[in-house]
């Protein structure tokens, strides 16, 4: 029997060599992404044991929890977690702040979590925002998902809500996480490119993993280049559980909704900011808090009773799927306010240790296979990055409630424990177990929700995870025309960077399963064949439902209608030179300040400019040191006889045209309006206030009409005017 089994195994290994390995030959009709390698070998563990399956962790049933005995998963993730010292393997570049969380209402019907039980109670928090792929020295504005992690210092212990600014993820099972990050990080032979997904290895991986398609739609959208960390949504990504005092559990998805709305940069602007101000997001967060403009988010929950677990067309445990808000509305249950910057970046923002397994009574896990793997990975990472098992004793990680156990010693031990008993039960110390919540005896504190588990144990994925394209299509059809244009342009930009045409082709073939028009538009400038949906199914890794469900648009997925239309904390540039109308400048500045926005006077040189009445106006910044990309809007006041001289300055011309091309609000009055006309921005035919292009506010008269400042504020409140036409011809 053993000999027969060995023969079967050898046949399987031989088949594996020509199937889905990095060196294997592609299916018929496809061009190899790399030259076939004659010495292709099957994947093994570090001990030489052949991988039975490199795509699925060992679970108790197809939808059951991941088993700790999966030594292949543990070896793979352990090796990955310890690859970089001491920088985080992912989420290395971050910014953090202190604040508080305040619950609106008693949530006792859903959860026994204490910090969600007393309306008005404020729980201290520390939040960290981060890019994923780049190193600590990379730029803030790279196209990337953003980490959104919050540590709640509750009276029952620390609770970490560890998520992203995108509600879904690239992969369904944690065993693929090292492969994903290896693919998106700089290519190992030359360490290029930094903090960018526009290279062959990333797209090679994701085109062979169709489950990534939904996440790709989000990352290629404007969500991946937020205007500010303060204007960015957060999501728990995974499905968790809320448990009440009676032991009744409900599934829950967590959301963070920014009160300033959800807004994005233009892609050209994001790239320029990477060079002109690589710390743009971190600086914005820091300066807003220092100025008293405290960022605020509302915590929302989508709650699904356990008995409704299977009522959707997708699986709640699948991290590549979201729960549409039209099916289950988001219930806003509290707010987080960040009101204090760290005292020391390293001691707090760098050393903070988040973990999705840091729970409090009333919140529990689901069997999401990506979440289950993260429960091991985060602790393992902290052991490497923070030097040992005592990372919890660092000030930023210490709970603010009493803490006691019999764990002892180890590297960097902070506590000096006394007494002879370091075990429990005992009669030489207290004799009973002391709990962090002040209660004694069994049955108190955190308990897991009882759950029947499937059998047998196996490596497979539930068929309910197989539909990889329906929600990707839902995202596409939910975007506004401008957002769709940006998404197409992002795909084109990234794929045009690839040196391997076959990978470009594979991506557009996959996109044909999302939307034929999308795939055709992306493919048009890439020098490849037409998208072929059938060709995509030839690859062994292609798994999707035979009949993807019909989807309808979800308005909540578009960024355009978000936010209250506020101009608070917006930055406005006022471009001046000698002869400027100081009265007009003062009127606009006053209106901006009253609405909570701020302004800076920009000119060719520091010092002062002479105003029309002979007085002087102080200059805040120069055209060279403070480019238009750091502002939200631009105002050109009446500039008198020196207007032509200003427009002869190439930096000034570029400043205005660049802001216009990035769809920012622009206001101009008097000769300033004439300057816009000289740059090709059409003048109105009627006197007074007019908007010849979306977001452009003009006043041709020398004296500002009453409606000028309100019209400008209204244009700023809309954030960007993406429907502005003719931008391709603007030389900026």
C-alpha positions as CSV (number, residue, x, y, z in Angstrom):
1,X,0.0,0.0,0.0
2,X,2.8,2.3,0.8
3,X,4.4,1.8,-2.6
4,X,1.1,2.6,-4.3
5,X,0.7,5.7,-2.2
6,X,4.2,6.9,-3.1
7,X,3.5,6.4,-6.8
8,X,0.3,8.4,-6.6
9,X,2.2,11.2,-4.8
10,X,4.9,11.2,-7.4
11,X,2.3,11.5,-10.2
12,X,0.7,14.4,-8.3
13,X,4.0,16.2,-7.9
14,X,4.8,15.7,-11.6
15,X,1.4,17.2,-12.5
16,X,2.0,20.1,-10.1
17,X,5.2,21.0,-12.0
18,X,3.1,21.9,-15.1
19,X,0.2,23.4,-13.2
20,X,0.0,26.5,-11.0
21,X,3.6,27.2,-9.9
22,X,5.7,30.2,-10.6
23,X,7.8,28.4,-13.2
24,X,5.1,26.2,-14.7
25,X,3.9,26.6,-18.3
26,X,0.7,28.6,-18.8
27,X,-2.5,27.1,-20.2
28,X,-3.0,26.8,-24.0
29,X,-3.5,30.0,-25.8
30,X,-1.6,32.2,-23.2
31,X,1.8,33.7,-23.5
32,X,4.3,32.8,-20.7
33,X,5.0,35.7,-18.4
34,X,8.5,34.3,-17.9
35,X,10.5,31.8,-19.9
36,X,9.6,28.2,-18.7
37,X,12.3,26.8,-16.3
38,X,13.3,23.2,-16.8
39,X,14.2,22.6,-13.1
40,X,10.7,23.7,-11.7
41,X,10.2,22.2,-8.3
42,X,7.1,21.7,-6.1
43,X,6.6,24.0,-3.1
44,X,7.7,22.7,0.2
45,X,8.0,23.8,3.8
46,X,11.4,24.9,5.2
47,X,11.8,21.3,6.3
48,X,11.3,19.9,2.8
49,X,7.8,18.7,3.2
50,X,5.7,19.2,0.0
51,X,2.8,21.6,0.3
52,X,-0.4,19.8,-0.1
53,X,-2.2,23.1,-0.8
54,X,-0.7,26.6,-0.8
55,X,-4.1,28.4,-1.0
56,X,-6.1,27.2,1.9
57,X,-5.3,26.9,5.6
58,X,-6.5,23.8,7.6
59,X,-10.0,24.4,8.9
60,X,-12.7,22.5,10.8
61,X,-15.0,22.3,7.8
62,X,-15.1,24.6,4.8
63,X,-16.5,27.5,6.8
64,X,-15.0,26.6,10.2
65,X,-12.2,28.1,12.2
66,X,-8.6,27.7,11.2
67,X,-6.9,25.0,13.3
68,X,-3.8,25.8,15.4
69,X,-2.3,22.5,14.4
70,X,-1.8,23.9,10.8
71,X,2.0,23.9,11.2
72,X,2.4,24.8,7.5
73,X,0.5,28.0,7.9
74,X,2.3,28.8,11.1
75,X,5.8,28.2,9.6
76,X,4.9,30.3,6.6
77,X,3.5,33.3,8.5
78,X,6.2,33.1,11.2
79,X,8.9,33.3,8.6
80,X,7.1,36.2,6.9
81,X,6.6,38.1,10.2
82,X,10.3,38.0,11.0
83,X,11.6,39.1,7.7
84,X,12.1,42.8,8.7
85,X,13.7,44.1,11.8
86,X,12.6,46.4,13.4
87,X,10.3,48.1,10.8
88,X,6.8,46.8,10.4
89,X,6.6,44.3,7.5
90,X,3.5,46.2,6.4
91,X,2.0,49.5,7.6
92,X,5.5,50.8,8.3
93,X,4.7,54.5,7.6
94,X,2.1,55.8,9.9
95,X,0.7,58.8,11.9
96,X,-1.1,58.6,15.2
97,X,-3.0,60.7,17.7
98,X,-4.7,60.4,21.1
99,X,-8.4,61.1,21.7
100,X,-11.6,59.6,23.1
101,X,-14.5,57.6,22.0
102,X,-18.0,58.5,23.2
103,X,-21.0,56.1,22.8
104,X,-24.3,57.7,21.9
105,X,-26.7,55.1,23.4
106,X,-26.8,52.0,25.6
107,X,-26.0,49.0,23.2
108,X,-26.9,46.4,25.8
109,X,-29.4,44.7,23.5
110,X,-26.5,43.8,21.2
111,X,-23.3,43.7,23.4
112,X,-22.2,43.5,27.0
113,X,-19.1,45.5,26.2
114,X,-18.8,48.1,29.0
115,X,-17.5,51.0,26.9
116,X,-20.7,50.7,24.7
117,X,-23.1,50.6,27.6
118,X,-23.2,54.1,29.1
119,X,-24.2,57.0,26.9
120,X,-21.8,59.9,27.1
121,X,-19.0,57.9,28.7
122,X,-15.7,58.7,27.1
123,X,-13.1,56.0,26.6
124,X,-9.5,57.0,25.9
125,X,-8.2,55.9,22.4
126,X,-5.1,56.0,20.4
127,X,-5.5,55.8,16.6
128,X,-2.9,55.0,14.0
129,X,-3.2,55.6,10.2
130,X,-0.8,54.1,7.8
131,X,0.1,53.2,4.2
132,X,0.5,49.4,3.6
133,X,3.2,48.7,1.1
134,X,5.8,51.5,1.6
135,X,8.7,51.6,4.0
136,X,8.9,54.2,6.8
137,X,10.7,56.6,4.4
138,X,8.1,56.4,1.6
139,X,5.6,59.1,0.7
140,X,2.2,59.6,2.3
141,X,0.3,60.0,-1.0
142,X,1.2,56.7,-2.8
143,X,-1.7,54.8,-4.3
144,X,-2.4,52.2,-1.6
145,X,-4.8,51.0,1.0
146,X,-4.5,52.8,4.4
147,X,-4.5,51.2,7.8
148,X,-7.1,52.5,10.2
149,X,-6.4,51.1,13.7
150,X,-7.9,52.2,17.0
151,X,-6.9,51.1,20.5
152,X,-9.6,51.6,23.1
153,X,-8.3,51.7,26.7
154,X,-11.5,50.4,28.3
155,X,-12.2,49.5,31.9
156,X,-12.3,45.9,31.0
157,X,-9.0,45.8,29.1
158,X,-7.6,47.1,25.8
159,X,-9.8,46.5,22.7
160,X,-8.1,47.0,19.3
161,X,-10.3,47.6,16.2
162,X,-7.7,47.0,13.4
163,X,-8.9,47.8,9.9
164,X,-8.3,49.7,6.7
165,X,-9.9,52.5,4.7
166,X,-11.3,49.9,2.3
167,X,-13.9,47.5,3.4
168,X,-12.6,44.4,1.6
169,X,-9.2,42.8,1.0
170,X,-7.2,41.1,-1.7
171,X,-7.3,37.5,-0.4
172,X,-9.7,35.2,1.4
173,X,-7.3,33.1,3.4
174,X,-4.4,34.2,5.6
175,X,-2.1,31.6,4.2
176,X,-1.8,33.8,1.0
177,X,-0.8,36.9,2.9
178,X,3.0,36.5,2.7
179,X,2.6,35.9,-1.1
180,X,0.5,39.0,-1.5
181,X,3.0,41.2,0.3
182,X,6.0,39.7,-1.4
183,X,4.3,40.5,-4.7
184,X,3.5,44.1,-3.9
185,X,6.7,45.0,-2.1
186,X,9.7,46.2,-4.2
187,X,10.9,43.4,-6.4
188,X,13.6,41.5,-4.5
189,X,16.3,41.4,-7.2
190,X,16.6,45.3,-7.3
191,X,14.4,46.7,-4.5
192,X,12.4,48.7,-7.0
193,X,9.8,50.3,-7.0
194,X,9.2,51.7,-3.5
195,X,5.6,52.1,-2.2
196,X,4.1,51.3,-5.6
197,X,2.0,48.5,-7.0
198,X,2.7,49.4,-10.6
199,X,5.1,46.6,-11.3
200,X,5.1,43.1,-12.8
201,X,5.2,41.0,-9.6
202,X,2.1,42.5,-8.0
203,X,0.0,42.2,-11.2
204,X,1.3,38.8,-11.9
205,X,0.0,37.7,-8.5
206,X,-3.4,39.4,-8.5
207,X,-4.2,38.3,-12.1
208,X,-3.7,34.7,-11.0
209,X,-5.9,35.3,-7.9
210,X,-9.3,36.5,-9.3
211,X,-10.5,36.8,-5.7
212,X,-8.5,40.1,-5.7
213,X,-10.6,41.7,-8.3
214,X,-13.0,43.5,-6.0
215,X,-10.2,44.9,-3.9
216,X,-8.4,46.0,-7.1
217,X,-11.5,48.1,-8.1
218,X,-11.2,50.0,-4.7
219,X,-7.4,50.4,-4.9
220,X,-7.6,51.7,-8.5
221,X,-10.4,54.2,-7.4
222,X,-10.0,57.5,-5.7
223,X,-10.3,55.8,-2.3
224,X,-6.7,54.9,-2.5
225,X,-5.5,58.5,-2.6
226,X,-7.4,60.3,0.2
227,X,-7.2,64.1,0.4
228,X,-6.5,63.8,4.1
229,X,-6.5,61.1,6.8
230,X,-9.2,63.2,8.4
231,X,-11.4,62.7,5.3
232,X,-11.0,59.0,5.1
233,X,-13.5,56.2,6.0
234,X,-12.4,53.3,8.1
235,X,-13.6,49.7,8.1
236,X,-13.1,46.7,10.3
237,X,-12.9,44.6,7.0
238,X,-13.8,41.3,8.8
239,X,-17.1,40.2,10.1
240,X,-17.0,40.1,13.9
241,X,-19.7,39.2,16.5
242,X,-21.4,41.2,19.2
243,X,-22.5,39.2,22.2
244,X,-25.0,40.5,24.9
245,X,-25.3,39.5,28.5
246,X,-27.7,36.7,27.7
247,X,-25.1,35.1,25.3
248,X,-27.0,36.0,22.2
249,X,-24.6,36.8,19.3
250,X,-25.0,38.9,16.2
251,X,-22.7,39.3,13.3
252,X,-21.3,42.9,12.9
253,X,-19.4,45.0,10.4
254,X,-17.6,48.1,11.8
255,X,-17.4,51.4,10.0
256,X,-15.8,54.8,10.8
257,X,-17.5,57.7,9.0
258,X,-15.6,61.0,9.0
259,X,-17.7,64.0,9.8
260,X,-15.8,66.1,7.2
261,X,-16.9,63.7,4.4
262,X,-14.9,61.3,2.2
263,X,-12.6,63.1,-0.3
264,X,-9.7,62.3,-2.6
265,X,-6.8,63.8,-4.3
266,X,-6.3,63.9,-8.1
267,X,-3.8,61.3,-9.2
268,X,-1.5,63.8,-10.8
269,X,-1.7,65.8,-7.6
270,X,-0.9,62.8,-5.4
271,X,2.3,62.1,-7.5
272,X,3.5,65.7,-7.2
273,X,2.8,65.8,-3.5
274,X,5.1,62.7,-3.1
275,X,8.0,64.9,-4.2
276,X,7.0,68.3,-3.0
277,X,5.7,67.3,0.5
278,X,6.1,63.6,1.2
279,X,4.7,64.1,4.7
280,X,1.5,65.8,3.4
281,X,-1.0,63.5,5.2
282,X,1.0,63.3,8.5
283,X,1.5,67.1,8.5
284,X,-2.2,67.7,7.8
285,X,-3.2,65.5,10.8
286,X,-0.7,67.1,13.1
287,X,-1.4,70.7,12.2
288,X,-5.2,70.2,12.4
289,X,-4.9,68.9,15.9
290,X,-2.5,71.6,16.9
291,X,-4.9,74.2,15.6
292,X,-7.8,72.8,17.5
293,X,-9.6,71.4,14.4
294,X,-10.0,68.0,16.0
295,X,-10.7,65.2,13.5
296,X,-13.9,63.3,14.2
297,X,-15.4,60.1,13.0
298,X,-18.7,58.3,13.9
299,X,-18.5,54.6,14.7
300,X,-21.2,52.7,12.8
301,X,-22.3,49.1,12.8
302,X,-24.1,46.8,10.4
303,X,-25.7,44.1,12.5
304,X,-27.0,40.8,11.2
305,X,-28.7,38.3,13.6
306,X,-27.1,34.9,13.6
307,X,-30.2,33.3,12.1
308,X,-29.8,35.5,9.0
309,X,-26.2,34.5,8.4
310,X,-27.1,32.8,5.1
311,X,-29.7,35.1,3.7
312,X,-27.3,37.0,1.4
313,X,-26.0,36.1,-2.1
314,X,-22.5,36.2,-0.7
315,X,-20.8,34.8,2.4
316,X,-20.5,37.0,5.4
317,X,-17.2,35.3,6.3
318,X,-15.6,36.2,3.0
319,X,-13.2,39.2,3.5
320,X,-13.3,40.0,-0.2
321,X,-17.0,40.9,0.1
322,X,-18.8,43.9,1.7
323,X,-22.3,44.1,3.2
324,X,-24.1,46.8,1.0
325,X,-25.5,49.5,3.1
326,X,-28.7,49.4,1.2
327,X,-29.2,45.8,2.5
328,X,-28.2,46.5,6.1
329,X,-28.0,50.3,6.9
330,X,-25.1,51.5,9.0
331,X,-26.3,52.4,12.6
332,X,-24.1,55.2,14.0
333,X,-23.5,54.4,17.7
334,X,-20.8,56.8,18.8
335,X,-18.0,59.2,17.9
336,X,-14.2,59.3,18.1
337,X,-12.4,62.6,18.5
338,X,-8.6,62.9,18.2
339,X,-7.5,65.9,20.2
340,X,-3.9,65.3,21.2
341,X,-0.8,64.7,19.2
342,X,1.8,62.2,20.5
343,X,4.6,63.5,22.7
344,X,7.1,61.2,21.1
345,X,6.7,59.6,17.7
346,X,8.8,56.5,18.4
347,X,7.5,55.8,21.9
348,X,3.9,56.1,20.8
349,X,3.1,55.9,17.1
350,X,6.0,53.5,16.3
351,X,5.8,51.3,19.3
352,X,2.0,50.9,19.5
353,X,1.1,47.3,19.1
354,X,-2.3,46.5,17.7
355,X,-3.9,43.1,17.5
356,X,-7.3,42.0,16.2
357,X,-7.3,39.4,19.0
358,X,-7.3,42.1,21.7
359,X,-11.0,41.8,22.6
360,X,-13.2,42.7,25.5
361,X,-16.3,40.9,26.8
362,X,-19.2,41.4,24.3
363,X,-17.1,41.3,21.1
364,X,-15.9,38.1,19.5
365,X,-14.4,36.6,16.3
366,X,-16.1,35.0,13.3
367,X,-14.6,32.2,11.3
368,X,-13.3,34.5,8.6
369,X,-10.2,32.6,7.4
370,X,-8.2,35.8,6.9
371,X,-9.1,37.0,10.4
372,X,-8.2,33.6,11.9
373,X,-4.7,33.8,10.5
374,X,-4.2,37.4,11.7
375,X,-4.8,36.2,15.2
376,X,-1.5,34.4,15.1
377,X,0.4,36.8,12.9
378,X,0.0,40.0,15.0
379,X,1.4,38.5,18.2
380,X,4.2,36.9,16.3
381,X,5.1,40.2,14.6
382,X,5.2,42.1,17.9
383,X,7.6,39.5,19.3
384,X,10.1,40.3,16.5
385,X,9.5,44.0,16.1
386,X,9.3,45.0,19.8
387,X,11.9,42.6,21.1
388,X,9.9,40.0,23.0
389,X,6.8,39.0,24.9
390,X,6.7,42.1,27.1
391,X,5.6,44.6,24.4
392,X,2.4,45.0,26.4
393,X,4.4,46.9,29.1
394,X,5.4,49.7,26.8
395,X,3.5,52.8,28.0
396,X,1.5,53.2,24.8
397,X,0.3,49.6,25.0
398,X,-0.4,49.4,28.7
399,X,-4.1,49.0,29.7
400,X,-5.5,51.7,31.9
401,X,-7.4,49.2,34.0
402,X,-5.8,46.9,36.7
403,X,-3.7,44.1,35.2
404,X,-2.4,41.0,37.0
405,X,-1.3,37.5,35.9
406,X,1.5,35.0,36.7
407,X,3.5,35.5,33.5
408,X,7.1,36.4,34.4
409,X,10.5,37.5,33.1
410,X,11.6,37.6,29.5
411,X,13.4,40.4,27.6
412,X,12.5,44.0,28.5
413,X,10.5,43.0,31.5
414,X,9.1,46.2,33.1
415,X,7.3,44.9,36.2
416,X,9.1,43.9,39.3
417,X,6.9,41.1,40.6
418,X,7.2,40.2,44.3
419,X,6.2,37.1,46.3
420,X,7.0,33.4,45.9
421,X,4.0,32.2,44.0
422,X,4.1,32.6,40.2
423,X,1.4,30.1,39.4
424,X,-2.3,29.5,39.9
425,X,-4.0,27.9,41.8
426,X,-2.0,28.5,44.9
427,X,-2.3,28.9,48.7
428,X,0.9,30.9,49.2
429,X,-0.4,34.1,47.6
430,X,-3.9,35.4,47.3
431,X,-5.1,31.8,46.6
432,X,-7.6,32.9,44.0
433,X,-7.3,34.3,40.5
434,X,-7.5,38.1,40.4
435,X,-9.3,39.4,37.3
436,X,-8.7,42.7,35.5
437,X,-12.3,43.6,35.9
438,X,-12.1,43.3,39.7
439,X,-14.2,40.2,39.8
440,X,-13.1,36.8,41.1
441,X,-13.9,33.3,40.3
442,X,-14.7,31.5,37.0
443,X,-17.2,32.6,34.4
444,X,-16.4,36.3,34.5
445,X,-14.8,38.4,31.9
446,X,-14.3,37.3,28.3
447,X,-15.9,34.1,27.1
448,X,-16.1,32.8,23.5
449,X,-19.5,32.2,22.0
450,X,-20.3,28.5,21.9
451,X,-20.4,27.2,18.3
452,X,-21.0,23.9,16.6
453,X,-18.0,23.0,14.4
454,X,-18.0,21.2,11.1
455,X,-16.0,18.1,10.4
456,X,-13.8,16.6,9.0
457,X,-10.7,18.8,9.1
458,X,-9.5,19.7,5.6
459,X,-7.8,22.2,3.4
460,X,-10.4,23.7,1.2
461,X,-12.4,26.9,0.7
462,X,-16.1,27.0,1.0
463,X,-17.9,27.2,-2.4
464,X,-19.8,30.2,-1.0
465,X,-16.5,32.1,-1.4
466,X,-16.3,31.4,-5.2
467,X,-18.0,34.5,-6.7
468,X,-15.2,36.9,-7.3
469,X,-16.8,39.4,-9.7
470,X,-20.3,40.3,-8.7
471,X,-19.3,42.9,-6.0
472,X,-16.5,44.2,-8.2
473,X,-19.2,44.9,-10.8
474,X,-21.4,46.5,-8.1
475,X,-18.6,48.9,-7.2
476,X,-18.0,49.8,-10.9
477,X,-21.7,50.6,-11.7
478,X,-22.0,52.6,-8.4
479,X,-19.3,55.1,-9.4
480,X,-20.1,58.5,-11.0
481,X,-18.8,59.0,-14.6
482,X,-15.9,61.0,-13.3
483,X,-15.0,58.3,-10.7
484,X,-15.2,55.7,-13.4
485,X,-12.8,57.8,-15.6
486,X,-10.3,58.0,-12.7
487,X,-10.6,54.2,-12.1
488,X,-9.9,53.4,-15.8
489,X,-7.0,55.9,-15.9
490,X,-5.5,54.2,-12.7
491,X,-5.7,50.7,-14.3
492,X,-4.1,52.1,-17.5
493,X,-1.3,53.8,-15.5
494,X,-0.4,50.8,-13.5
495,X,-0.6,48.2,-16.3
496,X,1.4,50.4,-18.7
497,X,4.2,50.2,-16.2
498,X,4.5,46.4,-16.7
499,X,7.2,44.9,-18.8
500,X,5.3,41.7,-19.5
501,X,2.4,42.1,-22.0
502,X,0.9,38.7,-21.0
503,X,0.2,40.1,-17.5
504,X,-1.6,43.1,-18.9
505,X,-3.7,40.8,-21.1
506,X,-4.6,38.6,-18.1
507,X,-5.8,41.6,-16.1
508,X,-8.1,42.9,-18.8
509,X,-9.4,39.4,-19.4
510,X,-10.3,39.2,-15.7
511,X,-11.9,42.7,-15.9
512,X,-14.2,41.4,-18.7
513,X,-16.0,39.4,-16.0
514,X,-16.6,42.7,-14.2
515,X,-17.8,44.9,-17.1
516,X,-17.1,44.6,-20.8
517,X,-16.9,48.4,-21.3
518,X,-14.5,48.8,-18.4
519,X,-12.2,46.1,-19.8
520,X,-12.2,47.5,-23.3
521,X,-11.4,51.0,-22.0
522,X,-8.5,49.8,-19.9
523,X,-7.1,47.7,-22.7
524,X,-7.3,50.4,-25.4
525,X,-3.8,52.0,-24.9
526,X,-1.9,49.0,-23.6
527,X,-0.7,47.4,-26.8
528,X,-2.5,44.1,-26.2
529,X,-5.4,42.1,-27.6
530,X,-9.1,42.7,-26.9
531,X,-10.3,41.5,-23.5
532,X,-11.3,37.8,-23.6
533,X,-13.4,36.7,-20.6
534,X,-13.3,33.1,-21.7
535,X,-9.5,33.2,-21.8
536,X,-9.4,34.2,-18.1
537,X,-11.1,31.0,-17.1
538,X,-8.3,28.9,-18.6
539,X,-6.0,29.6,-15.6
540,X,-6.0,27.0,-12.9
541,X,-6.5,29.6,-10.2
542,X,-9.7,30.9,-11.7
543,X,-12.6,30.1,-9.3
544,X,-16.0,31.9,-9.5
545,X,-19.6,31.1,-9.3
546,X,-21.0,29.6,-12.6
547,X,-23.8,32.2,-12.5
548,X,-22.7,35.4,-10.7
549,X,-25.6,37.2,-9.1
550,X,-27.2,40.2,-10.6
551,X,-26.2,43.4,-8.8
552,X,-27.6,46.9,-8.5
553,X,-25.7,50.1,-7.9
554,X,-25.0,51.0,-4.2
555,X,-25.0,54.8,-3.8
556,X,-23.0,54.4,-0.6
557,X,-20.0,53.3,-2.7
558,X,-19.6,56.7,-4.5
559,X,-17.6,59.4,-2.7
560,X,-19.4,62.3,-4.3
561,X,-22.4,62.6,-1.9
562,X,-20.5,62.2,1.3
563,X,-20.1,64.8,4.0
564,X,-22.1,67.8,5.2
565,X,-20.7,70.2,2.6
566,X,-18.5,72.0,5.1
567,X,-15.4,74.1,4.3
568,X,-14.0,73.7,7.8
569,X,-10.2,73.2,7.8
570,X,-9.9,73.8,4.1
571,X,-6.7,75.6,2.9
572,X,-7.1,78.4,0.4
573,X,-4.3,80.2,-1.5
574,X,-4.7,83.9,-2.3
575,X,-2.3,84.8,-5.1
576,X,-1.1,88.5,-5.0
577,X,1.4,91.0,-6.3
578,X,1.9,94.7,-5.9
579,X,-1.3,96.7,-6.5
580,X,-3.6,94.1,-5.1
581,X,-7.0,95.1,-3.9
582,X,-6.6,94.7,-0.1
583,X,-10.3,95.3,0.5
584,X,-11.3,92.3,-1.6
585,X,-8.6,90.1,0.0
586,X,-9.9,91.0,3.5
587,X,-13.5,90.3,2.5
588,X,-12.7,86.8,1.2
589,X,-10.4,86.1,4.2
590,X,-13.1,87.1,6.6
591,X,-15.7,84.9,4.9
592,X,-13.3,81.9,4.9
593,X,-12.4,82.3,8.5
594,X,-16.1,82.6,9.5
595,X,-16.7,79.3,7.8
596,X,-13.8,77.5,9.5
597,X,-11.4,77.6,6.5
598,X,-7.9,79.2,6.5
599,X,-6.0,81.1,3.9
600,X,-2.4,82.0,3.0
601,X,-1.1,84.9,1.0
602,X,1.1,83.7,-1.8
603,X,3.4,85.8,-3.9
604,X,6.7,85.5,-5.9
605,X,8.8,86.6,-2.9
606,X,8.5,86.8,0.9
607,X,8.1,90.0,2.7
608,X,5.2,92.3,1.7
609,X,3.4,93.5,-1.4
610,X,2.2,97.1,-1.8
611,X,-1.6,97.2,-2.0
612,X,-3.7,99.6,-4.1
613,X,-4.1,102.2,-1.4
614,X,-0.3,102.4,-0.6
615,X,-0.4,100.1,2.5
616,X,1.4,96.8,2.6
617,X,0.2,93.2,2.9
618,X,2.4,90.5,4.5
619,X,3.2,87.4,2.3
620,X,3.0,84.0,4.0
621,X,4.6,81.8,1.3
622,X,6.2,81.9,-2.1
623,X,5.1,80.3,-5.3
624,X,8.2,78.1,-5.3
625,X,8.1,76.8,-1.8
626,X,4.3,76.3,-1.5
627,X,2.8,74.8,-4.6
628,X,-0.9,74.7,-5.5
629,X,-1.1,70.9,-4.7
630,X,-1.1,71.7,-0.9
631,X,-4.2,73.9,-1.2
632,X,-7.9,73.1,-1.6
633,X,-8.8,76.3,-3.6
634,X,-7.3,79.4,-5.1
635,X,-8.4,83.1,-5.2
636,X,-7.1,85.7,-7.6
637,X,-8.1,89.1,-6.4
638,X,-8.0,92.3,-8.5
639,X,-4.3,92.9,-9.1
640,X,-4.4,96.4,-10.7
641,X,-1.7,97.5,-13.2
642,X,0.7,94.7,-12.1
643,X,-1.6,91.9,-13.1
644,X,0.2,91.3,-16.4
645,X,3.5,91.1,-14.7
646,X,2.2,88.4,-12.4
647,X,1.0,86.4,-15.3
648,X,4.4,86.7,-17.0
649,X,5.7,84.7,-14.1
650,X,5.8,81.1,-15.2
651,X,5.4,79.8,-11.6
652,X,2.3,81.8,-11.1
653,X,0.8,80.6,-14.4
654,X,1.6,77.0,-13.5
655,X,0.1,77.5,-10.0
656,X,-3.3,78.6,-11.4
657,X,-3.5,76.1,-14.2
658,X,-2.4,73.2,-12.0
659,X,-5.2,74.0,-9.5
660,X,-7.7,74.3,-12.3
661,X,-6.6,71.0,-13.9
662,X,-6.9,69.3,-10.5
663,X,-10.6,70.5,-10.5
664,X,-10.2,72.7,-7.4
665,X,-12.4,75.7,-6.8
666,X,-11.0,78.9,-8.3
667,X,-12.3,82.4,-7.6
668,X,-11.2,85.6,-9.4
669,X,-12.3,89.2,-9.2
670,X,-11.6,92.3,-11.3
671,X,-8.4,92.0,-13.3
672,X,-7.9,88.5,-11.7
673,X,-10.9,87.3,-13.7
674,X,-9.3,88.7,-16.8
675,X,-6.1,86.8,-16.0
676,X,-8.1,83.6,-16.0
677,X,-9.5,84.5,-19.4
678,X,-5.9,85.0,-20.7
679,X,-5.1,81.4,-19.6
680,X,-8.0,80.0,-21.5
681,X,-10.6,79.9,-18.7
682,X,-13.7,81.4,-20.4
683,X,-15.0,84.7,-19.2
684,X,-18.8,85.0,-18.5
685,X,-20.9,87.0,-20.9
686,X,-23.1,88.6,-18.1
687,X,-21.8,91.0,-15.5
688,X,-21.7,90.1,-11.8
689,X,-21.1,86.6,-10.5
690,X,-21.0,83.7,-12.9
691,X,-19.5,80.2,-13.2
692,X,-18.3,79.6,-16.7
693,X,-16.8,76.3,-15.7
694,X,-17.8,74.1,-12.7
695,X,-16.2,75.5,-9.6
696,X,-15.0,78.7,-11.1
697,X,-16.4,81.9,-9.5
698,X,-15.8,85.2,-11.3
699,X,-16.6,88.8,-10.6
700,X,-15.6,91.2,-13.4
701,X,-16.4,94.4,-11.5
702,X,-13.8,96.0,-9.3
703,X,-16.0,95.8,-6.2
704,X,-17.0,92.4,-5.0
705,X,-20.8,91.7,-5.4
706,X,-22.6,90.4,-2.3
707,X,-22.9,86.9,-3.7
708,X,-19.2,86.4,-4.6
709,X,-17.8,85.0,-1.3
710,X,-20.9,82.7,-0.6
711,X,-20.5,81.3,-4.2
712,X,-16.8,80.6,-3.6
713,X,-17.6,78.9,-0.2
714,X,-20.3,76.8,-1.9
715,X,-17.8,75.7,-4.6
716,X,-15.2,74.8,-1.9
717,X,-17.8,72.8,0.0
718,X,-18.2,70.5,-3.0
719,X,-14.5,69.7,-2.6
720,X,-13.6,69.0,-6.3
721,X,-15.4,69.7,-9.6
722,X,-14.6,66.5,-11.4
723,X,-17.1,67.4,-14.2
724,X,-14.9,70.2,-15.4
725,X,-14.3,69.7,-19.2
726,X,-11.3,70.2,-21.5
727,X,-8.7,69.3,-18.8
728,X,-6.6,67.2,-21.2
729,X,-5.5,70.4,-23.0
730,X,-4.5,72.3,-19.9
731,X,-0.6,72.6,-19.8
732,X,0.1,71.8,-16.2
